[in-house]
Amino acid sequence: MEQRIYKITEVAEILGISKSYTYQMIKEEKIPVVRLGRRIIIPKPKFDAWFEQL
């Protein structure tokens, strides 16, 4: 089964930035995420569409 979400470390690697800067971008709402309580989910389709528009 294919993974439908990205982990923070995967997003950081894709963008070529640090994990802490990835969290900063999420806090500034620059990266599309879904919050489930304290957990941050990065859906692949939303992220991939956002990334393509860069």
All heavy atoms as atom14 arrays in JSON, in Angstrom:
{
  "sequence": "MEQRIYKITEVAEILGISKSYTYQMIKEEKIPVVRLGRRIIIPKPKFDAWFEQL",
  "atom14_mask": [
    [1, 1, 1, 1, 1, 1, 1, 1, 0, 0, 0, 0, 0, 0],
    [1, 1, 1, 1, 1, 1, 1, 1, 1, 0, 0, 0, 0, 0],
    [1, 1, 1, 1, 1, 1, 1, 1, 1, 0, 0, 0, 0, 0],
    [1, 1, 1, 1, 1, 1, 1, 1, 1, 1, 1, 0, 0, 0],
    [1, 1, 1, 1, 1, 1, 1, 1, 0, 0, 0, 0, 0, 0],
    [1, 1, 1, 1, 1, 1, 1, 1, 1, 1, 1, 1, 0, 0],
    [1, 1, 1, 1, 1, 1, 1, 1, 1, 0, 0, 0, 0, 0],
    [1, 1, 1, 1, 1, 1, 1, 1, 0, 0, 0, 0, 0, 0],
    [1, 1, 1, 1, 1, 1, 1, 0, 0, 0, 0, 0, 0, 0],
    [1, 1, 1, 1, 1, 1, 1, 1, 1, 0, 0, 0, 0, 0],
    [1, 1, 1, 1, 1, 1, 1, 0, 0, 0, 0, 0, 0, 0],
    [1, 1, 1, 1, 1, 0, 0, 0, 0, 0, 0, 0, 0, 0],
    [1, 1, 1, 1, 1, 1, 1, 1, 1, 0, 0, 0, 0, 0],
    [1, 1, 1, 1, 1, 1, 1, 1, 0, 0, 0, 0, 0, 0],
    [1, 1, 1, 1, 1, 1, 1, 1, 0, 0, 0, 0, 0, 0],
    [1, 1, 1, 1, 0, 0, 0, 0, 0, 0, 0, 0, 0, 0],
    [1, 1, 1, 1, 1, 1, 1, 1, 0, 0, 0, 0, 0, 0],
    [1, 1, 1, 1, 1, 1, 0, 0, 0, 0, 0, 0, 0, 0],
    [1, 1, 1, 1, 1, 1, 1, 1, 1, 0, 0, 0, 0, 0],
    [1, 1, 1, 1, 1, 1, 0, 0, 0, 0, 0, 0, 0, 0],
    [1, 1, 1, 1, 1, 1, 1, 1, 1, 1, 1, 1, 0, 0],
    [1, 1, 1, 1, 1, 1, 1, 0, 0, 0, 0, 0, 0, 0],
    [1, 1, 1, 1, 1, 1, 1, 1, 1, 1, 1, 1, 0, 0],
    [1, 1, 1, 1, 1, 1, 1, 1, 1, 0, 0, 0, 0, 0],
    [1, 1, 1, 1, 1, 1, 1, 1, 0, 0, 0, 0, 0, 0],
    [1, 1, 1, 1, 1, 1, 1, 1, 0, 0, 0, 0, 0, 0],
    [1, 1, 1, 1, 1, 1, 1, 1, 1, 0, 0, 0, 0, 0],
    [1, 1, 1, 1, 1, 1, 1, 1, 1, 0, 0, 0, 0, 0],
    [1, 1, 1, 1, 1, 1, 1, 1, 1, 0, 0, 0, 0, 0],
    [1, 1, 1, 1, 1, 1, 1, 1, 1, 0, 0, 0, 0, 0],
    [1, 1, 1, 1, 1, 1, 1, 1, 0, 0, 0, 0, 0, 0],
    [1, 1, 1, 1, 1, 1, 1, 0, 0, 0, 0, 0, 0, 0],
    [1, 1, 1, 1, 1, 1, 1, 0, 0, 0, 0, 0, 0, 0],
    [1, 1, 1, 1, 1, 1, 1, 0, 0, 0, 0, 0, 0, 0],
    [1, 1, 1, 1, 1, 1, 1, 1, 1, 1, 1, 0, 0, 0],
    [1, 1, 1, 1, 1, 1, 1, 1, 0, 0, 0, 0, 0, 0],
    [1, 1, 1, 1, 0, 0, 0, 0, 0, 0, 0, 0, 0, 0],
    [1, 1, 1, 1, 1, 1, 1, 1, 1, 1, 1, 0, 0, 0],
    [1, 1, 1, 1, 1, 1, 1, 1, 1, 1, 1, 0, 0, 0],
    [1, 1, 1, 1, 1, 1, 1, 1, 0, 0, 0, 0, 0, 0],
    [1, 1, 1, 1, 1, 1, 1, 1, 0, 0, 0, 0, 0, 0],
    [1, 1, 1, 1, 1, 1, 1, 1, 0, 0, 0, 0, 0, 0],
    [1, 1, 1, 1, 1, 1, 1, 0, 0, 0, 0, 0, 0, 0],
    [1, 1, 1, 1, 1, 1, 1, 1, 1, 0, 0, 0, 0, 0],
    [1, 1, 1, 1, 1, 1, 1, 0, 0, 0, 0, 0, 0, 0],
    [1, 1, 1, 1, 1, 1, 1, 1, 1, 0, 0, 0, 0, 0],
    [1, 1, 1, 1, 1, 1, 1, 1, 1, 1, 1, 0, 0, 0],
    [1, 1, 1, 1, 1, 1, 1, 1, 0, 0, 0, 0, 0, 0],
    [1, 1, 1, 1, 1, 0, 0, 0, 0, 0, 0, 0, 0, 0],
    [1, 1, 1, 1, 1, 1, 1, 1, 1, 1, 1, 1, 1, 1],
    [1, 1, 1, 1, 1, 1, 1, 1, 1, 1, 1, 0, 0, 0],
    [1, 1, 1, 1, 1, 1, 1, 1, 1, 0, 0, 0, 0, 0],
    [1, 1, 1, 1, 1, 1, 1, 1, 1, 0, 0, 0, 0, 0],
    [1, 1, 1, 1, 1, 1, 1, 1, 0, 0, 0, 0, 0, 0]
  ],
  "atom14_positions": [
    [[0.84, -1.19, 0.0], [0.0, 0.0, 0.0], [0.88, 1.25, 0.0], [1.81, 1.36, 0.79], [-0.9, -0.01, 1.23], [-1.93, 1.06, 1.22], [-3.22, 0.63, 2.4], [-3.37, 2.15, 3.24], [0.0, 0.0, 0.0], [0.0, 0.0, 0.0], [0.0, 0.0, 0.0], [0.0, 0.0, 0.0], [0.0, 0.0, 0.0], [0.0, 0.0, 0.0]],
    [[0.56, 2.16, -0.88], [1.36, 3.37, -1.02], [1.03, 4.36, 0.09], [-0.13, 4.54, 0.45], [1.09, 4.01, -2.38], [1.99, 5.17, -2.67], [1.73, 5.77, -4.03], [1.18, 5.1, -4.9], [2.08, 6.95, -4.21], [0.0, 0.0, 0.0], [0.0, 0.0, 0.0], [0.0, 0.0, 0.0], [0.0, 0.0, 0.0], [0.0, 0.0, 0.0]],
    [[2.07, 4.99, 0.59], [1.91, 5.99, 1.64], [1.21, 7.23, 1.07], [1.54, 7.7, -0.02], [3.29, 6.36, 2.18], [3.27, 7.34, 3.3], [4.69, 7.66, 3.78], [5.63, 6.97, 3.45], [4.82, 8.71, 4.53], [0.0, 0.0, 0.0], [0.0, 0.0, 0.0], [0.0, 0.0, 0.0], [0.0, 0.0, 0.0], [0.0, 0.0, 0.0]],
    [[0.23, 7.76, 1.78], [-0.55, 8.9, 1.3], [-0.16, 10.21, 1.95], [-0.72, 11.26, 1.62], [-2.03, 8.66, 1.54], [-2.57, 7.5, 0.77], [-4.03, 7.34, 1.02], [-4.51, 6.11, 0.42], [-5.74, 5.67, 0.51], [-6.62, 6.36, 1.18], [-6.09, 4.55, -0.06], [0.0, 0.0, 0.0], [0.0, 0.0, 0.0], [0.0, 0.0, 0.0]],
    [[0.77, 10.15, 2.89], [1.22, 11.37, 3.56], [2.74, 11.43, 3.55], [3.42, 10.41, 3.4], [0.7, 11.46, 5.01], [1.21, 10.29, 5.84], [-0.81, 11.54, 5.06], [0.95, 10.41, 7.33], [0.0, 0.0, 0.0], [0.0, 0.0, 0.0], [0.0, 0.0, 0.0], [0.0, 0.0, 0.0], [0.0, 0.0, 0.0], [0.0, 0.0, 0.0]],
    [[3.26, 12.63, 3.69], [4.7, 12.83, 3.85], [4.99, 13.07, 5.32], [4.19, 13.68, 6.04], [5.17, 14.05, 3.07], [5.27, 13.87, 1.58], [4.5, 14.65, 0.73], [6.15, 12.96, 1.02], [4.6, 14.52, -0.65], [6.25, 12.82, -0.35], [5.48, 13.6, -1.18], [5.58, 13.47, -2.54], [0.0, 0.0, 0.0], [0.0, 0.0, 0.0]],
    [[6.17, 12.66, 5.74], [6.66, 12.99, 7.07], [7.43, 14.31, 6.96], [7.85, 14.7, 5.87], [7.6, 11.89, 7.57], [6.9, 10.56, 7.73], [7.89, 9.49, 8.12], [7.18, 8.15, 8.17], [8.11, 7.04, 8.32], [0.0, 0.0, 0.0], [0.0, 0.0, 0.0], [0.0, 0.0, 0.0], [0.0, 0.0, 0.0], [0.0, 0.0, 0.0]],
    [[7.61, 14.97, 8.09], [8.34, 16.24, 8.11], [9.73, 16.07, 7.5], [10.16, 16.9, 6.7], [8.45, 16.78, 9.57], [7.08, 17.04, 10.16], [9.33, 18.02, 9.61], [6.29, 18.15, 9.54], [0.0, 0.0, 0.0], [0.0, 0.0, 0.0], [0.0, 0.0, 0.0], [0.0, 0.0, 0.0], [0.0, 0.0, 0.0], [0.0, 0.0, 0.0]],
    [[10.4, 15.0, 7.85], [11.75, 14.77, 7.33], [11.75, 14.58, 5.81], [12.67, 15.04, 5.13], [12.41, 13.55, 8.0], [11.53, 12.43, 7.91], [12.7, 13.83, 9.46], [0.0, 0.0, 0.0], [0.0, 0.0, 0.0], [0.0, 0.0, 0.0], [0.0, 0.0, 0.0], [0.0, 0.0, 0.0], [0.0, 0.0, 0.0], [0.0, 0.0, 0.0]],
    [[10.71, 13.95, 5.29], [10.61, 13.76, 3.83], [10.4, 15.09, 3.13], [11.02, 15.37, 2.09], [9.47, 12.8, 3.5], [9.71, 11.39, 3.95], [8.51, 10.49, 3.78], [7.36, 10.94, 4.0], [8.73, 9.31, 3.43], [0.0, 0.0, 0.0], [0.0, 0.0, 0.0], [0.0, 0.0, 0.0], [0.0, 0.0, 0.0], [0.0, 0.0, 0.0]],
    [[9.55, 15.94, 3.68], [9.3, 17.26, 3.1], [10.58, 18.09, 3.13], [10.93, 18.75, 2.16], [8.14, 17.98, 3.81], [8.04, 19.43, 3.39], [6.83, 17.25, 3.53], [0.0, 0.0, 0.0], [0.0, 0.0, 0.0], [0.0, 0.0, 0.0], [0.0, 0.0, 0.0], [0.0, 0.0, 0.0], [0.0, 0.0, 0.0], [0.0, 0.0, 0.0]],
    [[11.29, 18.06, 4.25], [12.54, 18.8, 4.37], [13.54, 18.34, 3.31], [14.21, 19.17, 2.68], [13.13, 18.62, 5.77], [0.0, 0.0, 0.0], [0.0, 0.0, 0.0], [0.0, 0.0, 0.0], [0.0, 0.0, 0.0], [0.0, 0.0, 0.0], [0.0, 0.0, 0.0], [0.0, 0.0, 0.0], [0.0, 0.0, 0.0], [0.0, 0.0, 0.0]],
    [[13.61, 17.05, 3.1], [14.54, 16.5, 2.1], [14.12, 16.91, 0.69], [14.97, 17.31, -0.12], [14.57, 14.98, 2.21], [15.63, 14.34, 1.36], [15.7, 12.84, 1.58], [15.75, 12.41, 2.74], [15.72, 12.12, 0.57], [0.0, 0.0, 0.0], [0.0, 0.0, 0.0], [0.0, 0.0, 0.0], [0.0, 0.0, 0.0], [0.0, 0.0, 0.0]],
    [[12.84, 16.85, 0.39], [12.34, 17.24, -0.93], [12.67, 18.71, -1.21], [13.1, 19.06, -2.32], [10.81, 17.01, -1.04], [10.52, 15.51, -1.06], [10.23, 17.69, -2.28], [9.06, 15.16, -0.84], [0.0, 0.0, 0.0], [0.0, 0.0, 0.0], [0.0, 0.0, 0.0], [0.0, 0.0, 0.0], [0.0, 0.0, 0.0], [0.0, 0.0, 0.0]],
    [[12.47, 19.56, -0.21], [12.7, 20.99, -0.38], [14.16, 21.39, -0.21], [14.54, 22.51, -0.53], [11.83, 21.79, 0.6], [10.32, 21.63, 0.45], [9.59, 22.39, 1.55], [9.88, 22.12, -0.93], [0.0, 0.0, 0.0], [0.0, 0.0, 0.0], [0.0, 0.0, 0.0], [0.0, 0.0, 0.0], [0.0, 0.0, 0.0], [0.0, 0.0, 0.0]],
    [[14.97, 20.48, 0.32], [16.39, 20.77, 0.54], [16.61, 21.76, 1.67], [17.52, 22.6, 1.6], [0.0, 0.0, 0.0], [0.0, 0.0, 0.0], [0.0, 0.0, 0.0], [0.0, 0.0, 0.0], [0.0, 0.0, 0.0], [0.0, 0.0, 0.0], [0.0, 0.0, 0.0], [0.0, 0.0, 0.0], [0.0, 0.0, 0.0], [0.0, 0.0, 0.0]],
    [[15.77, 21.66, 2.7], [15.88, 22.56, 3.86], [15.95, 21.72, 5.13], [15.72, 20.52, 5.1], [14.7, 23.55, 3.92], [13.36, 22.8, 4.03], [14.7, 24.47, 2.71], [12.14, 23.71, 4.18], [0.0, 0.0, 0.0], [0.0, 0.0, 0.0], [0.0, 0.0, 0.0], [0.0, 0.0, 0.0], [0.0, 0.0, 0.0], [0.0, 0.0, 0.0]],
    [[16.25, 22.39, 6.24], [16.34, 21.67, 7.51], [14.95, 21.35, 8.04], [13.94, 21.95, 7.64], [17.09, 22.53, 8.54], [16.31, 23.64, 8.92], [0.0, 0.0, 0.0], [0.0, 0.0, 0.0], [0.0, 0.0, 0.0], [0.0, 0.0, 0.0], [0.0, 0.0, 0.0], [0.0, 0.0, 0.0], [0.0, 0.0, 0.0], [0.0, 0.0, 0.0]],
    [[14.92, 20.41, 8.96], [13.67, 20.01, 9.6], [13.07, 21.19, 10.39], [11.87, 21.43, 10.34], [13.94, 18.82, 10.52], [12.73, 18.11, 11.01], [13.12, 16.81, 11.67], [12.5, 16.68, 13.03], [12.83, 15.44, 13.71], [0.0, 0.0, 0.0], [0.0, 0.0, 0.0], [0.0, 0.0, 0.0], [0.0, 0.0, 0.0], [0.0, 0.0, 0.0]],
    [[13.93, 21.95, 11.07], [13.42, 23.08, 11.85], [12.86, 24.17, 10.95], [11.85, 24.8, 11.29], [14.51, 23.64, 12.77], [15.59, 24.14, 12.02], [0.0, 0.0, 0.0], [0.0, 0.0, 0.0], [0.0, 0.0, 0.0], [0.0, 0.0, 0.0], [0.0, 0.0, 0.0], [0.0, 0.0, 0.0], [0.0, 0.0, 0.0], [0.0, 0.0, 0.0]],
    [[13.46, 24.4, 9.79], [12.92, 25.4, 8.86], [11.6, 24.91, 8.26], [10.7, 25.7, 8.01], [13.93, 25.74, 7.76], [13.49, 26.91, 6.91], [13.24, 28.15, 7.49], [13.31, 26.78, 5.55], [12.82, 29.22, 6.73], [12.89, 27.85, 4.77], [12.65, 29.07, 5.37], [12.22, 30.13, 4.61], [0.0, 0.0, 0.0], [0.0, 0.0, 0.0]],
    [[11.48, 23.6, 8.07], [10.21, 23.03, 7.6], [9.11, 23.32, 8.61], [8.02, 23.74, 8.23], [10.35, 21.51, 7.37], [11.41, 21.27, 6.45], [9.07, 20.91, 6.83], [0.0, 0.0, 0.0], [0.0, 0.0, 0.0], [0.0, 0.0, 0.0], [0.0, 0.0, 0.0], [0.0, 0.0, 0.0], [0.0, 0.0, 0.0], [0.0, 0.0, 0.0]],
    [[9.39, 23.11, 9.9], [8.4, 23.42, 10.95], [8.05, 24.91, 10.94], [6.9, 25.28, 11.13], [8.91, 23.01, 12.33], [8.71, 21.56, 12.65], [9.8, 20.7, 12.75], [7.44, 21.04, 12.88], [9.62, 19.35, 13.06], [7.25, 19.71, 13.18], [8.35, 18.87, 13.28], [8.16, 17.55, 13.58], [0.0, 0.0, 0.0], [0.0, 0.0, 0.0]],
    [[9.05, 25.76, 10.71], [8.81, 27.2, 10.65], [7.88, 27.54, 9.49], [6.95, 28.33, 9.64], [10.12, 27.96, 10.51], [9.95, 29.47, 10.49], [11.27, 30.2, 10.36], [12.32, 29.66, 10.69], [11.23, 31.42, 9.87], [0.0, 0.0, 0.0], [0.0, 0.0, 0.0], [0.0, 0.0, 0.0], [0.0, 0.0, 0.0], [0.0, 0.0, 0.0]],
    [[8.12, 26.94, 8.33], [7.26, 27.18, 7.16], [5.83, 26.7, 7.41], [4.87, 27.33, 6.99], [7.84, 26.53, 5.92], [9.1, 27.21, 5.41], [9.72, 26.47, 3.9], [8.46, 27.0, 2.72], [0.0, 0.0, 0.0], [0.0, 0.0, 0.0], [0.0, 0.0, 0.0], [0.0, 0.0, 0.0], [0.0, 0.0, 0.0], [0.0, 0.0, 0.0]],
    [[5.7, 25.58, 8.13], [4.37, 25.07, 8.48], [3.68, 26.05, 9.42], [2.5, 26.37, 9.24], [4.47, 23.67, 9.11], [4.89, 22.65, 8.03], [3.17, 23.27, 9.78], [5.28, 21.3, 8.55], [0.0, 0.0, 0.0], [0.0, 0.0, 0.0], [0.0, 0.0, 0.0], [0.0, 0.0, 0.0], [0.0, 0.0, 0.0], [0.0, 0.0, 0.0]],
    [[4.41, 26.55, 10.4], [3.85, 27.51, 11.36], [3.39, 28.78, 10.64], [2.36, 29.35, 10.99], [4.9, 27.85, 12.43], [4.4, 28.76, 13.51], [5.47, 29.01, 14.54], [4.96, 29.96, 15.61], [5.98, 30.25, 16.61], [0.0, 0.0, 0.0], [0.0, 0.0, 0.0], [0.0, 0.0, 0.0], [0.0, 0.0, 0.0], [0.0, 0.0, 0.0]],
    [[4.13, 29.19, 9.62], [3.79, 30.39, 8.84], [2.76, 30.09, 7.75], [2.45, 30.95, 6.94], [5.06, 30.98, 8.23], [6.02, 31.51, 9.25], [7.38, 31.89, 8.67], [7.59, 31.73, 7.44], [8.23, 32.35, 9.44], [0.0, 0.0, 0.0], [0.0, 0.0, 0.0], [0.0, 0.0, 0.0], [0.0, 0.0, 0.0], [0.0, 0.0, 0.0]],
    [[2.26, 28.85, 7.74], [1.24, 28.39, 6.79], [1.69, 28.51, 5.33], [0.89, 28.79, 4.45], [-0.08, 29.13, 7.03], [-0.65, 28.86, 8.41], [-1.97, 29.54, 8.67], [-2.45, 30.3, 7.8], [-2.53, 29.31, 9.75], [0.0, 0.0, 0.0], [0.0, 0.0, 0.0], [0.0, 0.0, 0.0], [0.0, 0.0, 0.0], [0.0, 0.0, 0.0]],
    [[2.96, 28.26, 5.08], [3.5, 28.28, 3.73], [3.45, 26.89, 3.09], [3.49, 26.77, 1.87], [4.94, 28.79, 3.73], [5.02, 30.26, 4.14], [6.43, 30.76, 4.1], [6.47, 32.22, 4.5], [7.83, 32.74, 4.52], [0.0, 0.0, 0.0], [0.0, 0.0, 0.0], [0.0, 0.0, 0.0], [0.0, 0.0, 0.0], [0.0, 0.0, 0.0]],
    [[3.37, 25.86, 3.91], [3.27, 24.47, 3.44], [1.89, 23.97, 3.84], [1.49, 24.11, 5.0], [4.37, 23.59, 4.05], [5.75, 24.05, 3.6], [4.16, 22.12, 3.68], [6.91, 23.32, 4.25], [0.0, 0.0, 0.0], [0.0, 0.0, 0.0], [0.0, 0.0, 0.0], [0.0, 0.0, 0.0], [0.0, 0.0, 0.0], [0.0, 0.0, 0.0]],
    [[1.14, 23.38, 2.88], [-0.21, 22.89, 3.22], [-0.17, 21.66, 4.12], [0.49, 20.67, 3.81], [-0.82, 22.55, 1.86], [0.35, 22.26, 0.98], [1.47, 23.13, 1.48], [0.0, 0.0, 0.0], [0.0, 0.0, 0.0], [0.0, 0.0, 0.0], [0.0, 0.0, 0.0], [0.0, 0.0, 0.0], [0.0, 0.0, 0.0], [0.0, 0.0, 0.0]],
    [[-0.85, 21.75, 5.25], [-0.89, 20.63, 6.2], [-2.31, 20.47, 6.72], [-3.16, 21.34, 6.56], [0.07, 20.85, 7.39], [1.5, 20.98, 6.93], [-0.33, 22.05, 8.22], [0.0, 0.0, 0.0], [0.0, 0.0, 0.0], [0.0, 0.0, 0.0], [0.0, 0.0, 0.0], [0.0, 0.0, 0.0], [0.0, 0.0, 0.0], [0.0, 0.0, 0.0]],
    [[-2.52, 19.35, 7.38], [-3.76, 19.09, 8.11], [-3.33, 18.79, 9.54], [-2.42, 18.01, 9.77], [-4.53, 17.89, 7.51], [-5.73, 17.54, 8.36], [-4.93, 18.17, 6.08], [0.0, 0.0, 0.0], [0.0, 0.0, 0.0], [0.0, 0.0, 0.0], [0.0, 0.0, 0.0], [0.0, 0.0, 0.0], [0.0, 0.0, 0.0], [0.0, 0.0, 0.0]],
    [[-3.99, 19.43, 10.49], [-3.66, 19.21, 11.9], [-4.71, 18.31, 12.54], [-5.9, 18.57, 12.43], [-3.56, 20.52, 12.65], [-2.41, 21.38, 12.16], [-2.29, 22.65, 12.96], [-1.29, 23.52, 12.42], [0.0, 23.49, 12.77], [0.41, 22.63, 13.66], [0.86, 24.31, 12.22], [0.0, 0.0, 0.0], [0.0, 0.0, 0.0], [0.0, 0.0, 0.0]],
    [[-4.23, 17.26, 13.17], [-5.09, 16.34, 13.93], [-4.64, 16.42, 15.37], [-3.72, 15.71, 15.78], [-4.97, 14.91, 13.4], [-5.39, 14.69, 11.95], [-5.07, 13.26, 11.52], [-6.86, 14.97, 11.79], [0.0, 0.0, 0.0], [0.0, 0.0, 0.0], [0.0, 0.0, 0.0], [0.0, 0.0, 0.0], [0.0, 0.0, 0.0], [0.0, 0.0, 0.0]],
    [[-5.24, 17.33, 16.12], [-4.78, 17.58, 17.47], [-3.39, 18.2, 17.39], [-3.2, 19.21, 16.73], [0.0, 0.0, 0.0], [0.0, 0.0, 0.0], [0.0, 0.0, 0.0], [0.0, 0.0, 0.0], [0.0, 0.0, 0.0], [0.0, 0.0, 0.0], [0.0, 0.0, 0.0], [0.0, 0.0, 0.0], [0.0, 0.0, 0.0], [0.0, 0.0, 0.0]],
    [[-2.43, 17.56, 18.0], [-1.05, 18.05, 17.97], [-0.26, 17.49, 16.79], [0.85, 17.93, 16.52], [-0.35, 17.7, 19.27], [-1.02, 18.36, 20.48], [-0.31, 18.04, 21.75], [0.91, 18.83, 21.79], [1.89, 18.64, 22.66], [1.79, 17.7, 23.56], [2.96, 19.4, 22.64], [0.0, 0.0, 0.0], [0.0, 0.0, 0.0], [0.0, 0.0, 0.0]],
    [[-0.85, 16.52, 16.1], [-0.16, 15.87, 14.99], [-0.31, 16.67, 13.71], [-1.38, 17.21, 13.42], [-0.73, 14.47, 14.8], [0.02, 13.66, 13.81], [-0.38, 12.22, 13.87], [0.4, 11.51, 12.85], [0.02, 10.42, 12.27], [-1.1, 9.85, 12.61], [0.76, 9.86, 11.34], [0.0, 0.0, 0.0], [0.0, 0.0, 0.0], [0.0, 0.0, 0.0]],
    [[0.77, 16.75, 12.94], [0.77, 17.45, 11.67], [0.83, 16.42, 10.55], [1.74, 15.6, 10.5], [1.98, 18.41, 11.56], [1.9, 19.48, 12.65], [2.03, 19.05, 10.18], [3.16, 20.32, 12.76], [0.0, 0.0, 0.0], [0.0, 0.0, 0.0], [0.0, 0.0, 0.0], [0.0, 0.0, 0.0], [0.0, 0.0, 0.0], [0.0, 0.0, 0.0]],
    [[-0.16, 16.47, 9.67], [-0.25, 15.56, 8.54], [0.0, 16.36, 7.27], [-0.58, 17.43, 7.08], [-1.66, 14.92, 8.45], [-2.03, 14.23, 9.76], [-1.76, 13.98, 7.27], [-1.2, 13.05, 10.11], [0.0, 0.0, 0.0], [0.0, 0.0, 0.0], [0.0, 0.0, 0.0], [0.0, 0.0, 0.0], [0.0, 0.0, 0.0], [0.0, 0.0, 0.0]],
    [[0.84, 15.84, 6.39], [1.12, 16.5, 5.12], [0.64, 15.56, 4.01], [1.37, 14.65, 3.61], [2.62, 16.83, 4.97], [3.09, 17.65, 6.17], [2.86, 17.59, 3.66], [4.59, 17.77, 6.29], [0.0, 0.0, 0.0], [0.0, 0.0, 0.0], [0.0, 0.0, 0.0], [0.0, 0.0, 0.0], [0.0, 0.0, 0.0], [0.0, 0.0, 0.0]],
    [[-0.58, 15.78, 3.51], [-1.11, 14.91, 2.47], [-0.32, 15.05, 1.18], [-0.04, 16.17, 0.74], [-2.54, 15.41, 2.27], [-2.85, 16.26, 3.46], [-1.54, 16.79, 3.93], [0.0, 0.0, 0.0], [0.0, 0.0, 0.0], [0.0, 0.0, 0.0], [0.0, 0.0, 0.0], [0.0, 0.0, 0.0], [0.0, 0.0, 0.0], [0.0, 0.0, 0.0]],
    [[0.06, 13.93, 0.58], [0.85, 13.95, -0.65], [0.19, 14.76, -1.76], [0.86, 15.59, -2.36], [1.13, 12.53, -1.14], [2.32, 11.89, -0.48], [2.67, 10.59, -1.16], [3.96, 10.05, -0.57], [4.46, 8.9, -1.29], [0.0, 0.0, 0.0], [0.0, 0.0, 0.0], [0.0, 0.0, 0.0], [0.0, 0.0, 0.0], [0.0, 0.0, 0.0]],
    [[-1.1, 14.54, -2.07], [-1.7, 15.3, -3.18], [-1.65, 16.81, -2.98], [-1.33, 17.55, -3.89], [-3.15, 14.8, -3.23], [-3.12, 13.48, -2.55], [-2.04, 13.57, -1.52], [0.0, 0.0, 0.0], [0.0, 0.0, 0.0], [0.0, 0.0, 0.0], [0.0, 0.0, 0.0], [0.0, 0.0, 0.0], [0.0, 0.0, 0.0], [0.0, 0.0, 0.0]],
    [[-1.96, 17.27, -1.75], [-1.93, 18.71, -1.46], [-0.51, 19.25, -1.57], [-0.29, 20.31, -2.16], [-2.46, 19.0, -0.05], [-3.95, 19.01, 0.07], [-4.33, 19.32, 1.49], [-5.22, 20.53, 1.53], [-5.69, 20.84, 2.87], [0.0, 0.0, 0.0], [0.0, 0.0, 0.0], [0.0, 0.0, 0.0], [0.0, 0.0, 0.0], [0.0, 0.0, 0.0]],
    [[0.45, 18.54, -0.99], [1.83, 18.99, -1.03], [2.36, 18.99, -2.46], [2.99, 19.94, -2.9], [2.73, 18.13, -0.14], [4.18, 18.55, -0.21], [4.64, 19.62, 0.54], [5.06, 17.9, -1.04], [5.96, 20.02, 0.46], [6.39, 18.29, -1.13], [6.84, 19.36, -0.37], [0.0, 0.0, 0.0], [0.0, 0.0, 0.0], [0.0, 0.0, 0.0]],
    [[2.11, 17.91, -3.2], [2.61, 17.81, -4.57], [2.04, 18.91, -5.46], [2.77, 19.5, -6.26], [2.3, 16.42, -5.16], [3.08, 15.32, -4.48], [4.09, 15.59, -3.8], [2.67, 14.14, -4.62], [0.0, 0.0, 0.0], [0.0, 0.0, 0.0], [0.0, 0.0, 0.0], [0.0, 0.0, 0.0], [0.0, 0.0, 0.0], [0.0, 0.0, 0.0]],
    [[0.76, 19.25, -5.3], [0.16, 20.34, -6.07], [0.8, 21.68, -5.7], [1.1, 22.49, -6.58], [-1.34, 20.38, -5.82], [0.0, 0.0, 0.0], [0.0, 0.0, 0.0], [0.0, 0.0, 0.0], [0.0, 0.0, 0.0], [0.0, 0.0, 0.0], [0.0, 0.0, 0.0], [0.0, 0.0, 0.0], [0.0, 0.0, 0.0], [0.0, 0.0, 0.0]],
    [[1.02, 21.9, -4.41], [1.66, 23.12, -3.93], [3.08, 23.2, -4.48], [3.5, 24.26, -4.95], [1.67, 23.13, -2.4], [2.48, 24.22, -1.78], [2.09, 25.51, -1.58], [3.83, 24.11, -1.3], [3.12, 26.22, -0.99], [4.19, 25.38, -0.82], [4.76, 23.08, -1.23], [5.44, 25.64, -0.28], [6.0, 23.33, -0.7], [6.34, 24.6, -0.22]],
    [[3.81, 22.11, -4.44], [5.2, 22.07, -4.89], [5.3, 22.38, -6.38], [6.21, 23.07, -6.82], [5.83, 20.72, -4.56], [7.29, 20.63, -4.85], [8.21, 21.3, -4.06], [7.76, 19.87, -5.91], [9.57, 21.22, -4.32], [9.12, 19.79, -6.19], [10.02, 20.47, -5.38], [0.0, 0.0, 0.0], [0.0, 0.0, 0.0], [0.0, 0.0, 0.0]],
    [[4.37, 21.86, -7.18], [4.37, 22.09, -8.61], [4.16, 23.57, -8.96], [4.59, 24.03, -10.0], [3.29, 21.24, -9.31], [3.6, 19.77, -9.31], [4.83, 19.4, -10.12], [5.05, 19.99, -11.2], [5.59, 18.53, -9.66], [0.0, 0.0, 0.0], [0.0, 0.0, 0.0], [0.0, 0.0, 0.0], [0.0, 0.0, 0.0], [0.0, 0.0, 0.0]],
    [[3.48, 24.31, -8.08], [3.21, 25.72, -8.32], [4.37, 26.63, -7.93], [4.32, 27.81, -8.22], [1.96, 26.16, -7.57], [0.7, 25.51, -8.08], [-0.52, 25.95, -7.31], [-0.43, 26.53, -6.23], [-1.69, 25.69, -7.87], [0.0, 0.0, 0.0], [0.0, 0.0, 0.0], [0.0, 0.0, 0.0], [0.0, 0.0, 0.0], [0.0, 0.0, 0.0]],
    [[5.4, 26.09, -7.31], [6.54, 26.92, -6.89], [7.29, 27.5, -8.06], [7.65, 27.03, -8.99], [7.49, 26.13, -6.0], [7.0, 25.78, -4.63], [8.07, 25.01, -3.86], [6.66, 27.04, -3.84], [0.0, 0.0, 0.0], [0.0, 0.0, 0.0], [0.0, 0.0, 0.0], [0.0, 0.0, 0.0], [0.0, 0.0, 0.0], [0.0, 0.0, 0.0]]
  ]
}
